Amino acid sequence: MATTKLDRRQRLKLHIRKRVKGSVERPRLSVFRSNTAIYAQIIDDVKGVTLVSASSHDLGEKRANTNLGVALEVGKKIAQKAQEAGISAVVFDRNGYLYHGKVKALAEGAREGGLKF
């Protein structure tokens, strides 16, 4: 039975979400990659509310594609917004993506910005 990349990511995502839950004390930092951008949200799963969000579109530059430098900047931007909202610790949800490349760069940028996970 052939599965697509999307089917595989959805299966992995559900497996991860069984274990990774955001709370009031430690909301969930969720990452989404598209072909043209990278997005990050900090979500309170108890209330079902997005507390803070950032994306490569927020950086003000129009780019055809994101690279590691852009992902690092998005990580720093989400950490800055989280600090302003009073959030210092999160749980990281890689959303079914492998932890390397842009996802890893975003996580490192968030850690550099002061988020703990």
C-alpha positions as CSV (number, residue, x, y, z in Angstrom):
1,M,0.0,0.0,0.0
2,A,1.6,3.2,-1.1
3,T,1.5,6.2,1.2
4,T,2.3,9.7,0.4
5,K,4.6,12.1,2.4
6,L,1.5,13.8,3.7
7,D,0.0,10.6,4.9
8,R,3.2,9.7,6.7
9,R,3.5,13.1,8.3
10,Q,-0.2,12.9,9.5
11,R,0.5,9.5,11.1
12,L,3.6,10.8,12.8
13,K,1.8,14.0,13.9
14,L,-1.0,12.0,15.6
15,H,1.6,9.8,17.4
16,I,3.5,12.8,18.6
17,R,0.3,14.7,19.8
18,K,-0.6,11.7,22.0
19,R,2.4,12.5,24.1
20,V,2.9,16.3,23.6
21,K,0.2,18.4,25.2
22,G,0.4,22.1,26.0
23,S,-0.8,23.4,29.3
24,V,-1.2,26.8,30.9
25,E,2.3,26.6,32.5
26,R,3.9,25.1,29.4
27,P,2.1,25.8,26.2
28,R,2.9,23.9,23.0
29,L,5.2,25.4,20.3
30,S,3.9,24.1,17.0
31,V,5.9,24.3,13.7
32,F,4.5,24.2,10.2
33,R,6.6,24.2,7.1
34,S,5.4,25.0,3.6
35,N,7.3,25.2,0.4
36,T,7.5,29.0,0.7
37,A,7.4,29.8,4.4
38,I,7.8,28.5,7.9
39,Y,5.3,29.2,10.7
40,A,5.4,28.9,14.5
41,Q,2.6,29.1,17.0
42,I,2.4,28.9,20.8
43,I,-0.8,27.2,21.7
44,D,-2.7,26.6,25.0
45,D,-4.3,23.2,24.4
46,V,-6.5,23.5,27.5
47,K,-8.3,26.5,26.2
48,G,-7.7,25.7,22.5
49,V,-6.3,29.2,21.9
50,T,-3.2,30.4,20.0
51,L,-1.3,32.7,22.3
52,V,1.5,33.9,20.0
53,S,2.4,33.3,16.4
54,A,5.3,34.2,14.0
55,S,6.2,33.3,10.5
56,S,8.7,34.1,7.8
57,H,6.1,36.5,6.3
58,D,6.4,38.6,9.5
59,L,10.0,39.4,8.7
60,G,8.9,41.8,6.0
61,E,10.9,40.4,3.2
62,K,9.3,38.6,0.2
63,R,11.2,35.4,-0.4
64,A,10.5,32.6,-2.8
65,N,11.8,30.1,-0.3
66,T,12.9,29.9,3.3
67,N,16.4,28.8,4.4
68,L,18.1,28.0,7.7
69,G,18.8,31.7,8.4
70,V,15.1,32.7,8.0
71,A,14.0,29.8,10.2
72,L,16.5,30.9,12.9
73,E,15.1,34.4,12.7
74,V,11.5,33.1,13.0
75,G,12.6,31.2,16.1
76,K,14.0,34.3,17.7
77,K,10.9,36.3,16.8
78,I,8.5,33.7,18.4
79,A,10.8,33.7,21.5
80,Q,10.6,37.5,21.7
81,K,6.8,37.6,21.4
82,A,6.5,34.8,24.0
83,Q,8.7,36.7,26.5
84,E,6.4,39.8,25.9
85,A,3.4,37.6,26.6
86,G,5.0,36.2,29.8
87,I,5.8,32.7,28.5
88,S,9.2,31.3,29.3
89,A,8.8,27.5,28.9
90,V,7.1,25.5,26.2
91,V,6.9,22.0,24.9
92,F,8.1,21.6,21.3
93,D,5.8,20.0,18.7
94,R,7.7,19.3,15.5
95,N,4.3,18.4,13.9
96,G,5.5,15.2,12.2
97,Y,8.6,16.8,10.5
98,L,12.0,15.4,11.1
99,Y,14.1,17.3,13.7
100,H,16.7,18.6,11.3
101,G,17.2,21.5,8.9
102,K,14.6,24.3,9.2
103,V,12.7,22.8,12.1
104,K,16.0,22.4,14.1
105,A,17.1,25.9,13.1
106,L,13.7,27.3,14.4
107,A,14.1,25.4,17.7
108,E,17.6,26.7,18.1
109,G,16.5,30.3,17.4
110,A,13.7,30.0,20.0
111,R,16.3,28.7,22.6
112,E,18.6,31.5,21.8
113,G,15.7,33.9,22.3
114,G,15.2,32.6,25.8
115,L,12.5,29.9,25.5
116,K,13.1,26.7,27.5
117,F,12.2,23.3,26.2
